[in-house]
Amino acid sequence: MTNPSALLPLLQLASPALPVGAYSYSEGLESLVDRGQVNNLATLEHWLTQELRHGAIRLEAAVMVRAYQAITTQDWAALRTWNQWLSAARETEELRLQSWQMGRSLLRLFCDLDLIRQFDPNCQRSLQEEGCNFAIAYAIGAVTWQIDRRSALLGYLYGWASNLVSAGVKLIPLGQTSGQQLLLTLQVPLQAAIDDVLRLPDDGLDSCGWGLALASMAHECQYSRLFRS
C-alpha cells in the first residue's frame, strides 16, 4: 500500500458486508451448477480461473482502472464514456441490471456517508440517470479513500472471487474449508490477472465471455433460482 492508512477503507470496500447486494448474485454460476457443468471444487476452480484470464471480470477490472484514472484527473467526460462503454459491453440484461443495481447502491451509500462532496454534481447526476456500473462506483470510492490503483484492483478482483466462491459453496454444495482452500488457490491467478489488467491497452479490451453469456441467458429462464443472476 502506498498509503497504509488506506488499508482499512480498502477492506471496507472489498468486504462482503458492503450493502450493495453482491451476495444475491451468482453471475450464471447457478445455472452451471443446475446443469451439472460445475459440480465440485475442481470444476469451480477451473471456471473462476478461466474467467479471471479471459472473461468479463477482466474487462470490468480494466474499466475500473480507467475510471480510477479519469476521476483522479477529474476527466468527467471520460468517466461517463467508460460507464456507457461498460453498459454496452454487458451481454445479457441480467448482468447489466446486476452491475447497475450494485453501482447505484454503492453510489447512494457514498452520498449517505457524505464522502463524495468534491465529485462533479453534473457527472454524478448523469451516472444516476444512465445507470452507474459497479466498477465505476467502486473507482469513485477507491479514489475518495486514497487507495492506490493496484490495491484497488486487488480489492475489486478479490471481492468478485470471494462472492462467487461463497455462491459455489452454497450451490454445489461444498464445505467451508473447501471454499477457503479455493480462495488460497486463486491467489496466483488473481495476481496474474492484476498484472494483465494493468498492461492492457484500450484497444485490447476484449473478453472471451460467451460461456458466461450463455450461462446468464439460461439463468434468466431457469425454473427455480436462489440467486438473481
C-alpha distance (Angstrom), angle and dihedral (degrees) to the residues before:
residue distance angle dihedral
M1 . . .
T2 3.79 . .
N3 3.79 87.6 .
P4 3.83 112.8 36.4
S5 3.80 91.1 -165.3
A6 3.82 88.1 65.0
L7 3.81 92.3 64.9
L8 3.80 94.8 87.9
P9 3.83 93.8 47.7
L10 3.82 88.8 49.4
L11 3.80 90.7 52.5
Q12 3.81 89.1 48.5
L13 3.81 92.2 49.5
A14 3.83 92.1 49.0
S15 3.80 95.1 40.7
P16 3.83 120.8 118.1
A17 3.82 85.0 -135.1
L18 3.82 90.1 68.8
P19 3.82 102.3 117.2
V20 3.80 99.3 -125.5
G21 3.80 98.7 107.1
A22 3.81 96.8 -113.8
Y23 3.80 90.2 144.6
S24 3.81 90.6 65.9
Y25 3.83 94.0 63.4
S26 3.81 130.4 75.7
E27 3.85 97.6 175.9
G28 3.78 94.3 -131.6
L29 3.79 94.2 -42.9
E30 3.79 91.8 113.9
S31 3.80 92.1 60.2
L32 3.82 91.3 46.5
V33 3.80 90.3 53.7
D34 3.80 91.0 45.3
R35 3.82 90.4 55.2
G36 3.80 92.9 44.5
Q37 3.81 95.2 -115.8
V38 3.81 91.4 119.7
N39 3.79 107.7 36.1
N40 3.80 109.3 139.7
L41 3.79 143.9 22.5
A42 3.81 94.4 -82.7
T43 3.81 95.8 52.7
L44 3.81 91.8 45.3
E45 3.80 90.5 51.0
H46 3.81 90.2 49.2
W47 3.81 92.8 50.2
L48 3.80 94.5 49.1
T49 3.80 93.7 44.0
Q50 3.80 92.3 51.4
E51 3.79 90.8 47.9
L52 3.80 89.8 53.6
R53 3.81 91.3 49.5
H54 3.80 101.4 40.5
G55 3.80 111.9 -0.7
A56 3.78 141.6 96.2
I57 3.82 94.9 -84.1
R58 3.81 88.4 65.5
L59 3.79 88.7 54.4
E60 3.81 93.2 46.8
A61 3.78 91.6 49.8
A62 3.81 91.2 50.9
V63 3.81 90.7 52.5
M64 3.81 90.0 47.8
V65 3.82 88.6 56.3
R66 3.81 90.8 50.5
A67 3.79 91.4 47.4
Y68 3.80 88.4 50.9
Q69 3.81 89.8 55.2
A70 3.82 93.0 46.2
I71 3.81 92.0 51.6
T72 3.81 91.7 46.5
T73 3.81 90.7 54.6
Q74 3.83 92.5 36.9
D75 3.79 90.7 -121.6
W76 3.81 94.9 156.0
A77 3.80 94.1 171.6
A78 3.81 90.3 57.6
L79 3.79 90.7 47.8
R80 3.80 91.7 54.4
T81 3.80 90.8 45.8
W82 3.81 92.6 53.8
N83 3.78 90.8 46.9
Q84 3.80 91.1 53.0
W85 3.80 90.8 44.2
L86 3.80 92.1 53.8
S87 3.82 92.1 47.3
A88 3.80 89.6 53.3
A89 3.81 91.4 48.2
R90 3.81 93.9 59.3
E91 3.79 106.3 106.0
T92 3.80 99.9 -155.5
E93 3.78 135.3 35.9
E94 3.80 90.0 -123.7
L95 3.80 93.4 58.3
R96 3.80 92.5 44.0
L97 3.79 92.5 51.1
Q98 3.80 90.2 48.6
S99 3.79 91.9 53.8
W100 3.81 92.7 46.3
Q101 3.80 94.3 46.3
M102 3.80 93.1 50.4
G103 3.80 92.4 43.4
R104 3.80 92.5 48.5
S105 3.80 91.2 49.3
L106 3.80 93.3 49.2
L107 3.80 93.1 46.5
R108 3.81 90.0 49.9
L109 3.80 90.0 50.1
F110 3.80 91.3 53.3
C111 3.80 89.8 50.3
D112 3.82 92.0 49.0
L113 3.81 89.9 50.0
D114 3.82 89.9 47.9
L115 3.79 91.3 -126.2
I116 3.80 102.5 135.2
R117 3.79 104.2 51.9
Q118 3.82 90.7 130.3
F119 3.79 93.0 52.1
D120 3.80 115.6 110.2
P121 3.84 105.5 -95.9
N122 3.80 94.3 -150.1
C123 3.80 91.7 53.0
Q124 3.79 90.8 45.8
R125 3.80 90.8 52.0
S126 3.80 91.2 48.2
L127 3.79 92.0 50.9
Q128 3.78 91.1 50.7
E129 3.81 92.2 49.1
E130 3.82 96.1 44.3
G131 3.80 96.9 40.6
C132 3.78 118.1 -93.8
N133 3.79 113.0 -126.1
F134 3.79 117.4 -134.3
A135 3.83 92.1 -119.0
I136 3.81 89.7 57.8
A137 3.81 94.5 47.8
Y138 3.81 89.9 46.1
A139 3.81 90.4 54.2
I140 3.80 89.8 50.7
G141 3.80 89.8 54.9
A142 3.81 93.5 45.3
V143 3.81 93.2 53.0
T144 3.81 92.7 42.9
W145 3.81 91.4 52.3
Q146 3.83 91.8 44.1
I147 3.79 94.2 -119.4
D148 3.79 109.9 162.8
R149 3.78 117.4 -114.4
R150 3.81 99.0 -109.0
S151 3.80 93.0 47.6
A152 3.80 90.7 47.7
L153 3.80 89.4 52.5
L154 3.81 91.0 49.3
G155 3.81 90.6 51.2
Y156 3.80 92.0 48.2
L157 3.80 94.8 51.5
Y158 3.80 94.4 40.4
G159 3.81 91.1 51.3
W160 3.81 89.5 52.6
A161 3.81 92.7 48.1
S162 3.79 94.0 45.3
N163 3.79 92.2 51.3
L164 3.81 94.3 50.3
V165 3.80 93.2 44.5
S166 3.81 87.4 53.5
A167 3.81 90.0 49.5
G168 3.80 90.7 49.3
V169 3.81 91.9 50.0
K170 3.80 88.9 56.1
L171 3.80 98.6 40.5
I172 3.81 106.3 42.3
P173 3.10 86.7 25.8
L174 3.80 115.2 -121.3
G175 3.78 131.8 171.4
Q176 3.79 120.5 -102.0
T177 3.81 90.4 -113.0
S178 3.80 90.4 56.5
G179 3.79 89.5 50.8
Q180 3.79 91.8 53.2
Q181 3.79 91.2 46.4
L182 3.79 89.4 53.5
L183 3.81 91.5 51.8
L184 3.80 88.4 53.3
T185 3.81 90.9 49.2
L186 3.81 91.3 49.9
Q187 3.80 92.6 58.1
V188 3.82 91.5 87.9
P189 3.85 96.9 50.2
L190 3.82 89.1 42.1
Q191 3.80 91.3 56.9
A192 3.80 90.5 45.3
A193 3.81 90.7 50.5
I194 3.81 91.0 52.2
D195 3.81 91.7 53.8
D196 3.81 90.9 45.4
V197 3.81 94.7 49.5
L198 3.79 93.4 48.3
R199 3.82 90.4 53.8
L200 3.81 96.4 47.8
P201 3.83 115.6 115.4
D202 3.79 119.4 -145.0
D203 3.81 91.5 -104.0
G204 3.81 89.7 53.0
L205 3.79 95.0 63.9
D206 3.77 101.8 120.4
S207 3.77 136.7 117.5
C208 3.78 139.3 -159.0
G209 3.79 92.0 -134.7
W210 3.78 102.0 142.3
G211 3.82 90.5 114.8
L212 3.79 90.8 57.4
A213 3.81 91.2 44.8
L214 3.81 92.3 52.8
A215 3.81 91.7 45.8
S216 3.80 90.8 49.4
M217 3.82 93.0 48.8
A218 3.81 90.0 49.8
H219 3.78 90.3 49.3
E220 3.80 92.7 53.3
C221 3.81 89.8 66.7
Q222 3.81 99.5 30.3
Y223 3.80 111.6 136.1
S224 3.83 98.0 -132.0
R225 3.80 124.7 21.7
L226 3.79 138.7 179.2
F227 3.82 94.8 -175.5
R228 3.78 133.5 53.4
S229 3.80 94.0 -129.3
